[in-house]
Amino acid sequence: MFALISEYNIAVLAASDEADHLARRYISEGALPQGSLADASHIAVASVNAMDMIVSLNFRHIVREKTIRMTGAINVLLGYNTIEINSPMEVIDDDKTRYHLGRNSCHTTEN
């Protein structure tokens, strides 16, 4: 992971009191369940740092319709931007992804 961070010059976002407060708000409002502070923090740190998107494979707590809608509403209420939350399959467009999602952009059908 550290090699990828260096190779692609990825900014590492730090936790903060502001992000911790927001993460706890997500949980207290029911956007994420009790016991998922690390997952709530992931979204909160991105929100506080005005990121546009989170890409995650965490379908249990992060990449869920309820989480996406509720964290977005809480963010707007508190003056933060909403964040897109997607799985990698939703943002990577290559042959493997198209195959796994059942899409085949190489072959089209005409009506």
Secondary structure, 3 states (H helix, E strand, C coil): CHHHHHHCCCCCCCCCHHHHHHHHHHHHCCCCCCCCHHHHHHHHHHHHCCCCEEECCCCCCCCCHHHHHHHHHHHHHHCCCCCEEECHHHHCCCHHHHHHCCCCCCCCCCC
